[in-house]
Amino acid sequence: MTPHPRDLILKFLLSRDDGVLSARDAISACALFGIRENSVRVALVRLAAAGMIEAAGRGDYCLGAKAADLAEDVRGWRNAEMRIGHWHGAWVVAHCAGLGRTDRAQLRRRERALELLGFRELERELFIRPDNLVGGVVLVRERLLKLGLESSASVFLAAEFDPMREVRARALWDGKVLNRGYRETAEKLGKWLTRVDEMEVEVAARESFLMGNAAIRQLIYDPLLPEPLVNPQERHAFIDVLLRYDDVGHAIWRGLRASPPVESSTGTTQSPINH
């Protein structure tokens, strides 16, 4: 499936060390995925109009103010394990009753905020997650509000559920599925790393982006559960190989950008990404 040029441009910007992407580089990079120049230019215009990117010089772009929260969350995946603390059995609760569901855009922001922080619905409009994140309920509340949860929502700490609710709470996440996902993704990325040196650079660049994007999304939406709800060793192994994979992918893309232009058989100059 061909990614949308809008998504590619944002992810290219998020991966740039200097935070700047030229229109030429955007066009060349998107060409690897079969996306035409006109589609890239349309996407650049629309992203700028939406405030997601802004001009950083002639033909250059950087992330706009409206992409700040997105950038913070996406870039934060590399430090995911540093956010995990000890769990003593308490739960962070977000009580959303009375917030309304008629504003579909606001509802989507609320649901996305809760999902990104790993919350699950225990009872109608009562969402919970283990209290094992560094900073506790205060930091979780701040992040939820920043991501789009309404300020009128009640976010607090709860402990000592009755036995029935405690069992139901712990069953809201399928730890076996999460553990299997860690293992399978780690194995897939690890196999790619063993053969990347034998791949054509354009193929390696394209695959590194597509596979890496899927794996990073997996981690961004990971609930970062404590033991015994998941196996933290499985998660650590997954994150470790993902970090190595991401470093290799960045090196490949830097090499493509640093390569000098080459002359095609027609005598025109092409970007090495297009060649």
C-alpha positions as CSV (number, residue, x, y, z in Angstrom):
1,M,0.0,0.0,0.0
2,T,1.4,3.4,-1.0
3,P,1.7,5.8,1.9
4,H,0.1,9.2,1.6
5,P,2.6,12.0,0.7
6,R,1.3,14.1,3.7
7,D,2.3,11.3,6.1
8,L,5.6,10.8,4.4
9,I,6.5,14.5,4.5
10,L,5.7,14.7,8.3
11,K,7.7,11.6,9.1
12,F,10.7,12.8,6.9
13,L,10.6,16.1,8.9
14,L,10.4,14.3,12.2
15,S,13.4,12.1,11.3
16,R,15.6,15.0,10.1
17,D,18.4,15.9,12.5
18,D,18.2,19.6,11.6
19,G,14.4,19.6,11.4
20,V,14.4,21.1,7.9
21,L,13.2,19.4,4.7
22,S,13.6,20.9,1.2
23,A,10.8,20.5,-1.4
24,R,13.4,18.8,-3.6
25,D,14.3,16.2,-1.0
26,A,10.6,15.6,-0.3
27,I,9.9,15.0,-4.0
28,S,12.9,12.7,-4.4
29,A,12.1,10.7,-1.2
30,C,8.5,10.3,-2.1
31,A,9.5,9.2,-5.6
32,L,10.9,6.0,-4.0
33,F,7.3,5.1,-3.1
34,G,5.9,5.9,-6.6
35,I,4.5,9.3,-5.6
36,R,4.5,11.9,-8.3
37,E,6.0,15.4,-7.9
38,N,2.6,17.2,-8.3
39,S,1.1,15.1,-5.4
40,V,4.0,16.1,-3.2
41,R,3.7,19.8,-4.0
42,V,0.0,19.7,-3.3
43,A,0.6,17.9,0.1
44,L,3.2,20.6,1.0
45,V,0.7,23.4,0.3
46,R,-2.0,21.7,2.3
47,L,0.2,21.0,5.2
48,A,1.4,24.6,5.3
49,A,-2.2,25.9,5.1
50,A,-3.1,23.6,8.0
51,G,-0.2,25.0,10.1
52,M,1.5,21.5,10.3
53,I,4.6,22.8,8.4
54,E,6.0,26.3,7.7
55,A,8.6,27.9,5.5
56,A,12.2,27.7,6.8
57,G,13.8,29.5,3.8
58,R,13.3,29.3,0.1
59,G,12.0,25.9,-0.8
60,D,12.6,24.6,2.7
61,Y,10.1,23.6,5.4
62,C,10.1,22.8,9.1
63,L,7.3,21.6,11.4
64,G,4.7,24.1,12.2
65,A,3.2,25.0,15.6
66,K,0.2,22.6,15.2
67,A,2.6,19.7,14.8
68,A,4.5,20.4,18.0
69,D,2.5,17.8,20.1
70,L,2.8,15.2,17.3
71,A,6.6,15.8,17.2
72,E,7.0,15.4,20.9
73,D,5.0,12.2,21.1
74,V,6.6,10.6,18.0
75,R,10.2,11.5,19.0
76,G,9.6,10.4,22.5
77,W,9.4,6.7,21.5
78,R,13.2,6.3,21.8
79,N,12.9,7.0,25.5
80,A,9.8,4.8,26.1
81,E,11.5,2.6,28.7
82,M,12.6,5.6,30.7
83,R,8.9,6.4,31.3
84,I,8.2,3.0,33.0
85,G,8.4,2.8,36.8
86,H,7.4,0.3,39.4
87,W,3.8,-0.7,39.9
88,H,2.3,-1.2,43.4
89,G,-1.2,-2.2,42.3
90,A,-2.9,1.2,42.0
91,W,-4.7,2.5,38.9
92,V,-4.9,5.8,37.2
93,V,-8.5,6.5,36.4
94,A,-10.0,8.9,33.8
95,H,-13.7,9.5,34.4
96,C,-15.3,10.8,31.2
97,A,-19.0,10.6,32.0
98,G,-20.9,13.8,31.0
99,L,-18.3,14.9,28.5
100,G,-20.6,14.3,25.5
101,R,-20.2,12.4,22.3
102,T,-21.9,14.6,19.8
103,D,-18.7,16.6,18.8
104,R,-17.1,13.9,16.7
105,A,-13.8,15.8,16.3
106,Q,-13.5,16.3,20.0
107,L,-14.5,12.7,20.7
108,R,-11.7,11.5,18.3
109,R,-9.1,13.6,20.2
110,R,-10.3,12.2,23.5
111,E,-10.2,8.6,22.4
112,R,-6.7,9.2,20.8
113,A,-5.4,10.7,24.0
114,L,-6.7,7.8,26.1
115,E,-5.3,5.2,23.6
116,L,-1.9,6.8,23.5
117,L,-1.6,6.7,27.3
118,G,-2.7,3.0,27.3
119,F,-6.1,3.4,28.9
120,R,-8.9,0.8,28.6
121,E,-12.6,1.1,29.5
122,L,-13.4,-0.7,32.7
123,E,-17.0,0.5,33.0
124,R,-19.0,2.9,30.9
125,E,-16.9,6.1,30.5
126,L,-14.5,4.9,33.2
127,F,-11.1,4.3,31.8
128,I,-8.1,3.0,33.7
129,R,-4.4,2.1,33.3
130,P,-1.8,0.8,35.8
131,D,-0.1,3.5,37.8
132,N,3.4,2.6,36.7
133,L,4.5,5.6,34.6
134,V,7.2,7.9,35.9
135,G,5.6,11.0,37.3
136,G,2.4,9.2,38.3
137,V,-1.1,10.5,38.0
138,V,0.0,14.2,37.8
139,L,2.1,13.6,34.7
140,V,-0.5,11.3,33.1
141,R,-3.2,13.9,33.6
142,E,-1.0,16.6,32.0
143,R,-0.3,14.5,29.0
144,L,-3.9,13.5,28.6
145,L,-5.0,17.2,28.6
146,K,-2.2,18.1,26.2
147,L,-3.3,15.4,23.8
148,G,-6.9,16.4,23.8
149,L,-8.8,15.2,26.8
150,E,-11.2,17.8,28.1
151,S,-10.2,19.6,31.2
152,S,-13.6,18.8,32.8
153,A,-12.6,15.1,32.9
154,S,-11.7,13.7,36.3
155,V,-8.3,12.0,36.4
156,F,-7.3,10.5,39.7
157,L,-5.7,7.6,41.5
158,A,-7.6,4.5,42.6
159,A,-6.6,1.5,44.7
160,E,-8.1,-1.6,46.3
161,F,-10.8,-2.5,43.7
162,D,-13.1,-5.2,44.8
163,P,-11.9,-8.7,43.7
164,M,-14.2,-8.9,40.8
165,R,-13.2,-5.5,39.3
166,E,-9.5,-6.2,40.0
167,V,-9.8,-9.3,37.9
168,R,-11.6,-7.5,35.1
169,A,-9.1,-4.6,35.2
170,R,-6.1,-6.9,34.7
171,A,-7.9,-8.6,31.8
172,L,-8.4,-5.4,29.8
173,W,-5.1,-5.9,28.1
174,D,-4.1,-9.2,26.4
175,G,-0.5,-9.6,27.6
176,K,0.0,-12.7,25.5
177,V,-0.8,-10.8,22.4
178,L,1.5,-7.9,23.4
179,N,4.4,-10.3,24.2
180,R,3.9,-12.1,20.9
181,G,3.9,-8.8,19.1
182,Y,7.2,-7.8,20.7
183,R,8.8,-11.1,19.7
184,E,7.5,-11.2,16.1
185,T,8.5,-7.6,15.4
186,A,11.9,-8.0,16.9
187,E,12.5,-11.1,14.8
188,K,11.4,-9.4,11.6
189,L,13.6,-6.3,12.2
190,G,16.5,-8.5,13.3
191,K,16.3,-10.5,10.1
192,W,16.2,-7.3,8.0
193,L,19.4,-6.1,9.7
194,T,21.3,-9.2,8.8
195,R,20.6,-8.8,5.1
196,V,20.5,-5.0,4.7
197,D,24.1,-4.8,3.4
198,E,23.1,-7.0,0.5
199,M,20.2,-4.8,-0.6
200,E,20.1,-2.1,-3.2
201,V,20.2,1.2,-1.4
202,E,16.8,2.4,-2.8
203,V,15.1,-0.9,-1.7
204,A,16.8,-0.6,1.7
205,A,15.6,3.0,2.1
206,R,12.1,2.2,1.2
207,E,11.9,-0.9,3.4
208,S,13.5,0.8,6.3
209,F,10.9,3.5,6.2
210,L,7.9,1.2,5.9
211,M,8.9,-1.4,8.4
212,G,10.3,1.1,10.8
213,N,7.2,3.2,10.7
214,A,5.0,0.2,11.5
215,A,7.3,-0.8,14.4
216,I,7.5,2.7,15.8
217,R,3.8,3.0,15.7
218,Q,3.5,-0.3,17.6
219,L,5.7,1.2,20.3
220,I,4.0,4.6,20.4
221,Y,0.7,2.9,21.0
222,D,2.1,0.4,23.4
223,P,0.4,0.7,26.9
224,L,3.8,0.3,28.6
225,L,2.3,-2.2,31.1
226,P,4.1,-3.5,34.1
227,E,4.9,-7.0,35.1
228,P,3.0,-9.3,35.5
229,L,0.6,-7.9,32.8
230,V,3.3,-8.3,30.2
231,N,6.9,-9.6,30.0
232,P,9.2,-6.6,30.3
233,Q,12.1,-8.6,28.9
234,E,10.3,-9.2,25.7
235,R,9.5,-5.5,25.4
236,H,13.1,-4.6,26.1
237,A,14.4,-6.9,23.4
238,F,11.9,-5.4,20.9
239,I,12.9,-1.8,21.8
240,D,16.6,-2.7,21.6
241,V,16.4,-4.1,18.1
242,L,14.1,-1.2,17.0
243,L,16.7,1.4,18.1
244,R,19.4,-0.4,16.2
245,Y,17.1,-0.7,13.1
246,D,16.2,3.0,13.3
247,D,19.9,4.0,13.5
248,V,20.6,2.0,10.4
249,G,17.6,3.4,8.6
250,H,18.7,7.0,9.4
251,A,22.2,6.2,8.1
252,I,20.8,4.9,4.8
253,W,18.6,8.0,4.3
254,R,21.5,10.4,5.2
255,G,23.7,8.6,2.6
256,L,21.1,9.1,-0.1
257,R,20.8,12.8,0.7
258,A,24.6,13.2,0.8
259,S,25.2,11.4,-2.5
260,P,26.0,13.7,-5.4
261,P,23.5,14.0,-8.3
262,V,24.1,11.6,-11.2
263,E,23.5,12.1,-14.9
264,S,20.9,10.0,-16.5
265,S,21.1,8.4,-20.0
266,T,19.1,11.4,-21.3
267,G,21.7,13.9,-20.1
268,T,19.5,15.3,-17.4
269,T,20.6,15.5,-13.8
270,Q,18.7,13.4,-11.3
271,S,18.7,13.1,-7.5
272,P,20.4,9.9,-6.4
273,I,17.2,9.0,-4.6
274,N,15.4,9.0,-8.0
275,H,18.2,7.2,-9.8
